[in-house]
Amino acid sequence: MSIHKKRGQYLRMIRIKKGLSQHGVALRLNISQNAYWKIENGETGLSIDHLLSLADTFDIPASTLLESLEIEGRNVI
């Protein structure tokens, strides 16, 4: 599984647990719902700015999002 797909699955899981819609999260990131859909589906990368905004939106530390992406001892975005 690609890094982007793994990250997207994790973001989707958190979003659903928080009871948020893709549209709502996209508004917080100042991007379109389609652009956020591409992030969740592993079709596009995630900027540091968006990662920090997601951490704020989901009310979790940014380090938690980074740790979720640890692969073979490396943190990747």
C-alpha angles and dihedrals in degrees: 000000000000122000091243093052092048091050091046093053090051092049091049091051092052093044092052093046089052091050094240129144125227087243092054093049091046090054090054089051092045092236133113122272087244091055090051090047088056090053092051092046095049095246096121139028129252124239122222089245091055092045090055091046090050091051089052093045093049092041093233131120115270087232089065090059091047093047090052088063097053109134123177092343096310128106112225133181 
